[in-house]
Amino acid sequence: MQTKQVIERWGMFELTLLGPSTGNPYKDVNLQAVFRYNGREQTITGFYDGDGIYKIRFMPNVVGEWTYQTISNASELAGQVGSFTCSEPSAGNHGPVQVKNEQQFVYADGTSYFPFGTTCYAWTHQPEALQQQTLRTLQSSPFNKIRMCIFPKNYSFNKEETVLFPFNGSETDGFDWTTFNPQFFALLEERLLELQQMGIEADLILFHPYDKGRWGFDRMDADTDDFYLKYVLARLGAFRNVWWSLANEYDFMKEKTMADWDRLFLIVRENDPYVHLRSIHNGTKMYDHQSIKFYDHTHPWVTHCSIQHWDVTLAAIWRNQFKKPIVIDECCYEGNVPQRWGNVSGQEMVRRVWDGVTRGAFVTHGETYVHPEDEIWWAKGGSLYGESPERINYLRQILAEAPKNYTVMPHIYDVPTIGIEGEYYLQYYGLHQPLYRTIELPEDATFRIEVIDTWGMNVVSNEEGMSGTCRIKVGGVGDRAVRIVKMK
Amino acid sequence: MQTKQVIERWGMFELTLLGPSTGNPYKDVNLQAVFRYNGREQTITGFYDGDGIYKIRFMPNVVGEWTYQTISNASELAGQVGSFTCSEPSAGNHGPVQVKNEQQFVYADGTSYFPFGTTCYAWTHQPEALQQQTLRTLQSSPFNKIRMCIFPKNYSFNKEETVLFPFNGSETDGFDWTTFNPQFFALLEERLLELQQMGIEADLILFHPYDKGRWGFDRMDADTDDFYLKYVLARLGAFRNVWWSLANEYDFMKEKTMADWDRLFLIVRENDPYVHLRSIHNGTKMYDHQSIKFYDHTHPWVTHCSIQHWDVTLAAIWRNQFKKPIVIDECCYEGNVPQRWGNVSGQEMVRRVWDGVTRGAFVTHGETYVHPEDEIWWAKGGSLYGESPERINYLRQILAEAPKNYTVMPHIYDVPTIGIEGEYYLQYYGLHQPLYRTIELPEDATFRIEVIDTWGMNVVSNEEGMSGTCRIKVGGVGDRAVRIVKMK
């Protein structure tokens, strides 16, 4: 008798079965399994992995003994039964990220998750050595989320040939829109696992406009879109670190209507038993400022707002409008490329991240420095050259020390502040440079007031035993934050 | 026989008459004069100046011989006739400023007027020595427009006693809402003339909320508002350098409705034969970003948009929405006071002015440095301490050299640019810092391309003989503008 397989909570159980390889198994064969634990039941869809191999992946979320039984229209695949043990999660496995209240995120085990994302749209489409370099860079970076595309990217600085595609076929010969390339997905899955091991959430972009008809992934018909989406969901849904970003700059995809986006969202919702995070990211036309068009984030199938906007101070508007956590996934990138979205200084990048965070939002990093081989982080990964990551890391550390149930404090007039009244305050002054500010603190407690140089990454003044109406000596210079902590 | 009086074009002819001083002449006596030139006729309303003195002021706009005849319900004032000669304007007198097309301003004589304004809300309510200091400072400043209030101001850093008021009365005894104080107006008029001599337009704020019931000027009844407004228009309309700003932060004046503002605008329009510029300035609530409320600037009685907003990059939205010139009259001030609107750096102030200008808008300066006697420029005038005025002057010089019919060039993607296609381009990069940019210039002409350090106020690179597709070496640092001029 075989030893029972042990899968940790929020790990991945994978059942491999052999079945029909004739006809088109991607289309012809249905495969599901019902997973059961103590009266609880989850029906999970499997997928064809080529060469007569079928797989069903399952992420158990309860510790204990699970059983399963397969269902299929192929007799070889139907009626398979088995069981496994779900154990306590290992260190560093906190489960998938979920929304907490209307402002924040939390891992399934209750650990706070503050997204400090970065952007490498097409890093998994690069040569292997470059992908390895990206992984090494990520390992020593402050980032715990990455925005990345499933489809390859055809865009400035990123027009090279791509070798592997989700569909079978090639750029020159065209694609078979009825079958997938398991090799493509196997590589992507390897990357997802590597990210998972580093504690990085993969904000997977399911559609994007950076194709322009070169391969046609931006203009597949509705049946093909749906077919692709269901396959992706069956293959990747059991990775705990996956988020679904329906699209990047969805409004630039002229071939799709708003009704298409609604339909695609519903397909994701119906085919993801784990309720991973779901969002859709807008584009902005900078030249006339009138075409910024958000998808209606109030739809119940949108879990949080994934926004592109250069003015992160608008976070409060969006939160009031949508009542969901705000992630500003693009606010310009640190760099020096000609394009306006990719040439702000590291200092400005850091300001936007701090400003967003102290407004109760989260702001995603990206880097776009001109590179002799066009190895630009934002598109291809590789190395980071900028000045913002270490400052973002400094903020991440500060936030890790904040009380986990902090909220925005809009009643503190005209300085963005997060905290808990009478306990903790984190304010950001950014390009505002008052000589001083006053704050009303409780009379019956004492506080430590620290003025932080957010660029220099150090505390420039620290006053203890403060109480009541306090004067904060911001100092009349920019790039300052203030942390006020109740003393024990 | 007396020598005929000579008044220059857009100068001020003033007729003084003696009439009834009993009863309430402000309410009881009507006085007008019909001014005639070569078949042209203008009816001008006079005003009571106290002590039985009545005046009619007239700004002639055509050179030649004018005659007049008075009309009044008081027999002593009726039927007076006379004449004067209107001569060519003296140097520096270009007439009143008007709107030109939907983007710019022009003096009545066709000279371009680019507003480079500043803000000294209550400078005429300060002690005489401080007012003189303000005038000296303005004399050596780059500013050609000043935002200033008729009513005194009761606000942070500006809560002192005021001596003179438009109405008779005092803070302690209250005001007689049926009579005016000619002494108050005489002083204001002296200031208006001094500004005029310096080429500075007075953007006169007719109502504002910084009273809060202390004197009651923010909550007069509709009849009193109208009475006040008509008196102001009769007294001040003939000053060529007057603009009418209906209100500052009109939306913070809780006692007035939108219908009130419409009515007040119509009174101004009907009682100003010279068609001075008319606008109304909004407030912003910075803490939740949802209460920015513009008056509907599409109303025909609004000549241009007087906007308060921190994000001057939105100029194109407003122009598309309102089809009128955009003046961003508050975008935060250079300074270091605790309030968010008054503590950006000089560098940031300069960035906003440049950014607005290269988007075809205009941005008004203000300064709010903490001062031991609270002599803060933005409220009281006095001295300027900041770093932005000389940089604003540098921009003003650059703009003075631009072709006068420049327009915004939104087709030049994602760098704000004004100019004339194939002739002249002025671009501002600000906090965007590309290493390089390309621009398509005509093949059949040659151009000079200058990269300008907007903070250092010098040209950092200058390439001549450029043609066709050109690479602009912006240099990967911030605070850069580019000027491209067709060579003769």
Interface residues (C-beta under 8 A of the other chain):
Chain A: M286 Y287 D288 H289 Q290 W310 D311 T313 L314 A316 I317 N320 N336 V337 P338 Q339 R340 W341 N343 V344 S345 E348 V370 P410 H411 Y413 D414 V415 L431 H432 Q433 P434 L435 Y436 R437 T438 G476 G478
Chain B: M286 Y287 D288 H289 Q290 W310 D311 T313 L314 A316 I317 N320 N336 V337 P338 Q339 R340 W341 N343 V344 S345 E348 V370 P410 H411 Y413 D414 V415 L431 H432 Q433 P434 L435 Y436 R437 T438 G476 G478
